[in-house]
Amino acid sequence: MAINTFARKEIKFLLNKSQYEYLLDEIYKYMNPDKFCIGGKEYGVYNVYYDTDDDFLIRESLAKPYYKEKIRLRSYYSPAKPDDTVFLEIKKKIGGVVAKRRVTFTLEESDIYLDTRQKPKSDSYIINQVFRELDAFLLNYSVKPKQYISYQRTAFFGKDNSDFRLTFDRKITERRDDLFLSSPSYGNQIIDEDERLMEVKVSDSIPDWLIKCLSDMKIYKTSFSKYGRAYEMYIENNILNNRSVQYYV
């Protein structure tokens, strides 16, 4: 079992096709492709988000508080098999800084933990500390699978600073049922076919060359949550179809 910890700023931009292609020409001067993206190759990211019966976590997130948190199960395989590696992630945003901690399971082990809190044995203090954090979260919030999100990703990291990352996501797909990583990726698209959601992930400041590119192409940062947009679409769809929608305050 492994653990990963991240603390960084994540700044988002929604690009059209021409903006994306222009940026790519510049990116290759300063950045290297992620090891899974050599030769322009994409990789898939598949997630199940957990929330309360009344969708408290995503409603709280959309209110843009100073502090917010969420939990998700992530795979890089679709459909995932019981012995495939998955990551249970707890993600917190505090004053614009994102902290993410995750533990590694097989899909089968993650199901057991989420159902019973039975953990794989580990002698690692750090791993056990993250499990205590996860246990506390799951004790505080009675959660269950509520949202599936998948996308195709291209990623880069800085040649001079490997902590600086850029990711481009397309074909962002959501559904509110069949919430299993063992199921194939399918559902509704939440951005246009030619659009890319770019995330700038930095621990300090954005490099000058990228600031110039963004300015030249009139690319402006946006507030965009994949889970948040999927939830808004769910509410909008219920209203359009005259379904009963409960609002909580």
Residue pairs with C-beta under 8 A, 6 or more apart in sequence:
1 103
1 104
1 105
1 120
1 122
1 124
1 127
2 103
2 104
3 101
3 102
3 103
3 104
3 124
3 126
3 127
3 130
4 87
4 100
4 101
4 102
5 99
5 100
5 101
6 98
6 99
6 100
6 101
7 97
7 98
7 99
7 100
7 203
8 97
8 98
8 163
8 201
8 202
8 203
9 96
9 97
9 98
9 200
9 201
9 202
9 203
10 98
10 199
10 200
10 201
11 199
11 200
11 202
11 206
11 221
12 197
12 198
12 199
12 200
12 221
12 222
12 223
12 224
13 197
13 198
13 199
13 200
13 214
13 219
13 220
13 221
13 222
14 191
14 195
14 196
14 197
14 198
14 222
14 224
15 23
15 168
15 195
15 196
15 197
15 198
15 219
16 194
16 195
17 194
17 195
19 217
19 219
20 168
20 196
20 198
22 213
22 217
23 198
23 213
23 217
23 219
26 209
26 210
26 213
27 156
27 166
29 209
30 158
30 159
30 160
30 207
30 209
30 210
31 156
31 157
31 158
31 159
31 164
31 166
32 156
32 157
32 158
32 159
33 39
33 40
33 154
33 155
33 156
34 43
34 154
34 155
34 156
34 157
36 43
36 155
37 43
37 153
37 154
37 155
37 156
40 154
42 152
42 153
42 154
42 170
43 76
43 152
43 153
43 155
44 76
44 77
44 78
44 150
44 151
44 152
44 153
44 185
45 74
45 76
45 150
45 151
45 152
45 153
45 169
46 74
46 75
46 76
46 77
46 78
46 80
46 148
46 150
46 181
46 185
47 72
47 73
47 74
47 75
47 148
47 149
47 150
48 72
48 73
48 145
48 147
48 148
48 179
48 180
48 181
49 58
49 70
49 71
49 72
49 145
49 146
49 147
49 148
49 149
49 227
50 57
50 70
50 71
50 72
50 73
50 114
50 143
50 144
50 145
50 146
51 57
51 58
51 70
51 143
51 144
51 146
51 147
52 141
52 142
52 143
53 142
53 144
54 246
54 248
55 146
55 231
55 248
56 141
56 248
57 68
57 69
57 70
57 71
57 141
57 143
58 70
58 146
58 147
58 227
58 228
58 231
59 231
59 248
60 68
61 68
61 70
61 225
61 227
61 228
62 225
62 228
62 231
62 232
64 223
66 94
66 95
67 92
67 93
67 94
67 95
68 92
68 93
69 90
69 91
69 92
69 93
69 137
70 90
70 91
70 227
71 88
71 89
71 90
71 91
71 134
71 137
71 138
71 143
72 88
72 89
72 91
73 86
73 87
73 88
73 89
73 110
73 114
73 181
74 86
74 87
74 88
74 89
74 102
75 84
75 85
75 86
75 87
75 107
75 181
76 85
77 84
77 85
77 181
78 150
78 181
78 184
78 185
79 181
79 182
79 183
79 184
80 86
80 107
80 181
80 182
81 107
81 182
82 106
82 107
82 108
82 182
83 106
83 107
83 108
84 106
84 107
85 104
85 105
85 106
86 104
86 105
86 106
86 107
86 110
86 181
87 102
87 103
87 104
87 105
88 102
88 103
88 105
88 110
88 113
88 114
88 134
89 100
89 101
89 102
90 100
90 101
90 102
90 130
90 133
90 134
90 137
91 98
91 99
91 100
92 98
92 99
92 100
93 99
101 130
101 133
102 130
103 127
103 130
103 131
103 134
105 113
105 120
107 181
107 182
109 120
112 118
113 119
113 120
114 138
117 135
117 138
119 131
122 128
145 179
145 180
146 176
146 179
147 174
147 175
147 176
147 179
147 227
147 230
147 231
148 173
148 174
148 175
148 176
148 178
148 179
148 187
149 172
149 173
149 174
149 226
149 227
149 230
150 171
150 172
150 173
150 185
150 187
151 169
151 170
151 171
151 172
151 173
151 197
151 226
152 169
152 170
152 171
153 167
153 168
153 169
154 167
154 168
155 165
155 166
155 167
155 168
156 165
156 166
156 167
157 163
157 164
157 165
157 166
158 164
158 165
158 207
163 202
163 203
164 201
164 202
164 203
164 207
165 199
165 200
165 201
165 202
166 198
166 199
166 200
166 201
167 198
167 199
167 201
168 196
168 197
168 198
169 196
169 197
169 199
169 226
170 191
170 195
170 196
170 197
171 189
171 193
172 189
172 190
172 191
172 197
172 226
173 185
173 186
173 187
173 188
173 189
173 190
174 187
174 188
174 190
174 226
174 229
174 230
174 233
175 186
175 187
175 188
176 230
176 234
188 233
190 226
190 229
190 230
190 233
191 197
197 224
197 226
200 206
200 210
213 219
214 220
235 245
238 244
238 245
239 245
